[in-house]
Each structure stands twice: as C-alpha cells, then as structure tokens.
Amino acid sequence: MNPILALLKEHNIADEQIRDIFQQLTENPLAAMATISQLGLPQDKLQMSMAQVMQNPALIKDAVDELGLDYSKVEEAKEKLQK
C-alpha cells in the first residue's frame, strides 16, 4: 500500500475522506493541504510523509492511481499553481 494512504488509514481516516482529499488535491492542491492539516495527524508523521513525497513525487501519482482518480487533473492543477 502507498505510504501516504497507509498513514491516513493508520490514523483512522475513512476511505471516503481519503478519496475526497485526493479528489480535492486534483482540483485545488492548496485547499487539499489545508484539509490535510486539519486531520489532526501527528506533526512528526505528517512531516515524515511530506519528506517522502519530496524525495519521491511519484508517491502522489501512485496514491491517485490506487484510488482510481485521474492523475492528469493533478498535473493540470500543478500547472495552474506555477502560473
């Protein structure tokens, strides 16, 4: 299982909520980050997960694919942020 998804499940985040977060990530990454910060995850675990993503950005794609979402939407959102 993807380590990002595993972390969320480990902290009893419901599958539907995880899916919603990643759907939000594909539409508005900044809003998704705000949502993630409100989940009450321990700061050290959240930082560790962010470090993993920074070292291996493909983890986001893997999680999106695992959830059956459209990764091209993540790329579109990323392009919007860079403008």
C-alpha positions in Angstrom: 0.0 0.0 0.0 1.1 3.5 -0.7 2.8 5.0 2.4 0.6 8.2 2.2 -2.6 6.2 2.2 -1.2 3.9 4.9 -0.5 6.9 7.1 -4.0 8.2 6.7 -5.6 4.8 7.3 -3.3 4.3 10.4 -4.9 7.4 11.9 -8.4 6.2 11.2 -9.2 8.5 8.3 -12.1 7.0 6.5 -11.7 5.7 2.9 -14.3 8.1 1.6 -12.5 11.0 3.3 -9.1 9.9 1.9 -10.7 9.8 -1.6 -12.2 13.2 -1.1 -8.8 14.6 -0.1 -7.1 13.3 -3.1 -10.0 14.4 -5.3 -9.5 17.9 -3.8 -5.8 17.5 -4.5 -6.6 17.1 -8.2 -8.7 20.2 -8.2 -7.1 22.6 -5.8 -3.8 21.5 -4.1 -3.7 24.4 -1.7 -7.1 23.6 -0.4 -6.1 20.0 0.0 -3.1 20.9 2.0 -5.4 22.9 4.3 -7.7 20.0 4.7 -4.8 17.6 5.4 -3.5 20.0 8.1 -7.0 19.8 9.8 -7.0 16.0 10.1 -5.1 16.0 13.4 -2.3 13.9 12.2 0.8 14.0 14.5 3.2 16.6 13.2 6.1 14.3 13.0 4.2 11.7 10.9 3.0 14.5 8.6 6.5 15.9 8.2 7.8 12.4 7.5 5.2 11.8 4.9 5.9 15.2 3.2 9.6 14.3 3.2 8.8 11.0 1.4 6.8 12.9 -1.2 9.6 15.4 -1.7 12.1 12.6 -2.3 9.7 10.6 -4.4 6.9 12.7 -6.0 5.6 9.6 -7.8 4.0 8.6 -4.5 1.3 11.1 -5.2 0.7 9.6 -8.6 0.7 6.1 -7.1 -1.9 7.1 -4.5 -4.1 8.8 -7.0 -3.9 5.7 -9.3 -4.6 3.4 -6.3 -7.8 5.5 -5.5 -8.9 5.3 -9.2 -8.7 9.0 -9.7 -7.4 10.9 -12.8 -3.8 11.9 -12.4 -3.9 14.3 -15.3 -6.0 16.5 -13.1 -3.1 16.7 -10.7 -0.8 17.8 -13.5 -3.3 20.5 -14.6 -3.6 21.8 -11.0 0.2 21.9 -10.7 0.5 23.9 -14.0 -2.1 26.4 -12.7 -0.1 26.9 -9.5 3.1 27.5 -11.5 1.5 30.4 -13.4 
